[in-house]
Structures are given as structure tokens and as C-alpha cells.
Amino acid sequence: MRVQLLTQFEGLVQRYQKEIVSFHYRLVGNKFEAEDLAQDTFIKAYKNFETIKDQAKAKSWLYRVARNVAVDFFRRNQHREIALDASALEYYTQATAVDHEVQLVNSEVSKELAKCIEQLNADDKTIVKLLYYEGFSYKEICDMLRINQNTLKSRLHRARKSLLQIIEGNKLLYDIGFEYI
């Protein structure tokens, strides 16, 4: 039984190691801290791996562990703020750019949008990042945050509304037509 659990856990680590490191990197903005946090995530996950009743929910369970590790990290380091990985935004912009002028505009827009997202409260910021940057489904986010889907939809609506108000106050984004988000 123990060998089977160990084999399942090894598979979980292999499958999600890069994703968990990326998840933490987007939050802390530092590769080494992200790797340390990912290691802490997998250690805590290993210690509690036997508690998973449904292996189909292992991904959302693992991300909930990662989220809790990140929350603990920010509680210990209250002077730190959650970072939005600008390099990921720039990479996306570069990969889809048609020419240098478009690339420059997209890069500036991405940076401004990241600044706007950073102005959201912590709960709204978390939901926006999990949905739009991490690509989780509503159900996965609900499992991670331990909320029901209606609560998630309500919070997401509030986050979008707040983000729109912040964008309307950002001259660059407002001028290029983001008022129709």
C-alpha cells in the first residue's frame, strides 16, 4: 500500500512540478524563492498525501496546498507584495507580436494592465490570477478556495467591476479603448 502511494505521489510531482514552480514564481517574482516554495509545497503534500480520497481532484488539492504555502510565506514576510510576472506577460506579447511597433504597444499595455491588477484587493487579485493567468476552471478555483460556485461568480463579478474602474482611471489603457472590457 505504501509503495503504491509513493508511486502515485512521484507521478503527481512529475506531472505538476513545473506548474507549481511557475505558480509560485508568478506570486513572488523570484526563481529561487519560487523553487523553495514549490519544494515546501511538495513536502507538505507528501505528508498529507494519504488524505486525498479522490485522486481525480489531486491537481486542485495540490494547488490548494501551494496556495496555503504562499499565504504562509507572505504572512512571514509581510513587507513583500504579491508580484505579477511581467516576463510572462512580455513573453506572451513577444510570441504574438506582428511587428516591433505592435510588440512595444502590447508590452506597455501588459505592464499597465499588470499595474491595474495589482491594485485589486488580495481576494480579487487571487481569483483573477487563478482564472486568467493560471487557467483554472471555476470548479478548480472553487475547490482550491473552498467556496461555492455562486460565491466565486459574485467575487469575479466584483473583481471585474473593480478592475474596470481602475482601468478607467489609467489614461494609457483608457485612451486605447479598454473602456469596453
C-alpha positions as CSV (number, residue, x, y, z in Angstrom):
1,M,0.0,0.0,0.0
2,R,2.8,2.4,1.0
3,V,4.7,1.7,-2.2
4,Q,1.6,2.4,-4.3
5,L,1.1,5.8,-2.6
6,L,4.7,6.7,-3.1
7,T,4.4,5.8,-6.8
8,Q,1.3,7.9,-7.1
9,F,3.0,10.8,-5.4
10,E,6.0,10.6,-7.6
11,G,3.7,10.8,-10.6
12,L,2.0,13.8,-9.1
13,V,5.4,15.6,-8.7
14,Q,6.5,14.8,-12.2
15,R,3.2,16.0,-13.7
16,Y,2.9,19.2,-11.8
17,Q,6.4,20.3,-10.6
18,K,6.9,22.9,-13.4
19,E,3.4,24.2,-12.9
20,I,3.8,24.6,-9.2
21,V,7.2,26.4,-9.6
22,S,5.5,28.7,-12.2
23,F,2.6,29.3,-9.8
24,H,4.9,30.4,-7.0
25,Y,7.1,32.4,-9.4
26,R,4.1,34.5,-10.5
27,L,3.4,35.3,-6.9
28,V,6.9,36.0,-5.6
29,G,8.7,37.1,-8.8
30,N,11.9,35.3,-7.8
31,K,13.0,32.0,-9.3
32,F,14.9,30.8,-6.2
33,E,12.1,31.6,-3.8
34,A,9.6,30.0,-6.1
35,E,11.6,26.8,-6.2
36,D,11.9,26.8,-2.4
37,L,8.1,27.4,-2.1
38,A,7.4,24.6,-4.6
39,Q,9.7,22.3,-2.5
40,D,7.7,23.2,0.6
41,T,4.5,22.6,-1.3
42,F,5.6,19.1,-2.2
43,I,6.8,18.3,1.3
44,K,3.5,19.3,2.8
45,A,1.7,17.5,0.1
46,Y,3.7,14.3,0.7
47,K,3.0,14.4,4.4
48,N,-0.8,14.7,3.7
49,F,-1.0,12.6,0.5
50,E,-2.9,9.8,2.2
51,T,-5.7,12.2,3.0
52,I,-6.8,12.5,-0.7
53,K,-9.9,10.5,-1.1
54,D,-10.4,11.2,-4.8
55,Q,-7.2,11.1,-6.9
56,A,-9.1,12.9,-9.8
57,K,-9.0,16.0,-7.6
58,A,-5.3,15.8,-6.9
59,K,-4.4,18.8,-9.0
60,S,-6.8,21.2,-7.3
61,W,-5.7,19.7,-3.9
62,L,-2.1,20.3,-4.7
63,Y,-2.8,23.9,-5.8
64,R,-4.6,24.4,-2.6
65,V,-1.5,23.2,-0.7
66,A,0.6,25.6,-2.9
67,R,-1.7,28.5,-2.2
68,N,-1.5,27.8,1.6
69,V,2.3,27.7,1.4
70,A,2.3,31.0,-0.4
71,V,-0.1,32.5,2.1
72,D,2.2,31.4,4.9
73,F,5.2,32.8,3.1
74,F,3.5,36.2,2.8
75,R,2.4,36.2,6.4
76,R,6.0,35.6,7.5
77,N,7.2,38.3,5.0
78,Q,4.6,40.9,5.4
79,H,6.8,43.5,3.8
80,R,6.5,41.6,0.5
81,E,3.8,42.0,-2.0
82,I,2.4,39.5,-4.5
83,A,4.1,40.0,-7.8
84,L,2.7,39.6,-11.2
85,D,5.2,38.1,-13.5
86,A,5.9,40.7,-16.1
87,S,8.2,38.4,-18.0
88,A,5.3,36.0,-18.6
89,L,3.2,38.9,-20.0
90,E,6.1,40.1,-22.1
91,Y,6.8,36.6,-23.4
92,Y,3.1,36.3,-24.5
93,T,3.3,39.7,-26.1
94,Q,6.5,38.8,-28.0
95,A,5.2,35.5,-29.1
96,T,2.1,37.0,-30.7
97,A,3.6,40.3,-31.9
98,V,3.4,41.0,-35.7
99,D,6.0,43.8,-35.7
100,H,8.1,45.8,-33.3
101,E,5.7,48.7,-33.0
102,V,2.8,46.4,-32.2
103,Q,5.1,44.5,-29.8
104,L,6.1,47.6,-28.0
105,V,2.5,48.8,-27.6
106,N,1.4,45.3,-26.4
107,S,4.3,45.2,-23.9
108,E,3.3,48.6,-22.5
109,V,-0.4,47.6,-22.3
110,S,0.6,44.4,-20.5
111,K,2.6,46.3,-18.0
112,E,-0.2,48.8,-17.4
113,L,-2.7,46.1,-17.1
114,A,-0.5,44.3,-14.6
115,K,-0.3,47.5,-12.5
116,C,-4.1,47.8,-12.6
117,I,-4.5,44.1,-11.4
118,E,-2.0,44.8,-8.6
119,Q,-4.4,47.5,-7.3
120,L,-7.2,44.9,-6.7
121,N,-7.7,43.6,-3.1
122,A,-6.0,40.3,-2.3
123,D,-9.1,38.1,-2.8
124,D,-9.9,39.7,-6.2
125,K,-6.3,39.5,-7.3
126,T,-6.1,35.8,-6.4
127,I,-9.2,35.0,-8.4
128,V,-8.2,37.0,-11.4
129,K,-4.7,35.4,-11.5
130,L,-6.1,31.8,-11.0
131,L,-8.6,32.2,-13.7
132,Y,-6.8,34.3,-16.3
133,Y,-3.1,33.6,-15.7
134,E,-3.2,30.0,-14.4
135,G,-6.1,28.9,-16.5
136,F,-8.0,27.1,-13.8
137,S,-11.7,26.3,-14.3
138,Y,-14.4,27.7,-12.0
139,K,-14.7,24.3,-10.3
140,E,-11.0,24.0,-9.7
141,I,-10.9,27.5,-8.2
142,C,-13.8,26.7,-6.0
143,D,-12.1,23.6,-4.8
144,M,-8.8,25.5,-4.1
145,L,-10.5,28.4,-2.3
146,R,-13.2,26.2,-0.7
147,I,-16.0,28.4,-1.8
148,N,-19.1,27.5,-3.8
149,Q,-19.5,28.5,-7.5
150,N,-22.0,31.3,-6.8
151,T,-19.6,32.9,-4.4
152,L,-16.9,32.7,-7.0
153,K,-19.1,34.2,-9.7
154,S,-20.0,37.0,-7.3
155,R,-16.4,37.7,-6.4
156,L,-15.3,37.5,-10.0
157,H,-18.0,40.0,-11.0
158,R,-16.8,42.3,-8.2
159,A,-13.2,41.9,-9.3
160,R,-14.1,42.7,-13.0
161,K,-16.1,45.7,-11.9
162,S,-13.2,47.0,-9.7
163,L,-10.7,46.3,-12.4
164,L,-12.8,48.2,-15.0
165,Q,-12.9,51.2,-12.6
166,I,-9.1,51.1,-12.2
167,I,-8.6,50.8,-15.9
168,E,-10.9,53.8,-16.5
169,G,-8.5,55.7,-14.2
170,N,-5.5,54.6,-16.2
171,K,-5.0,57.1,-19.1
172,L,-3.0,54.9,-21.3
173,L,-5.4,51.9,-21.2
174,Y,-8.5,54.1,-21.3
175,D,-7.1,56.0,-24.4
176,I,-6.6,52.8,-26.4
177,G,-10.1,51.6,-25.8
178,F,-10.0,49.4,-22.8
179,E,-13.2,51.0,-21.6
180,Y,-15.1,48.2,-23.4
181,I,-13.8,45.3,-21.4
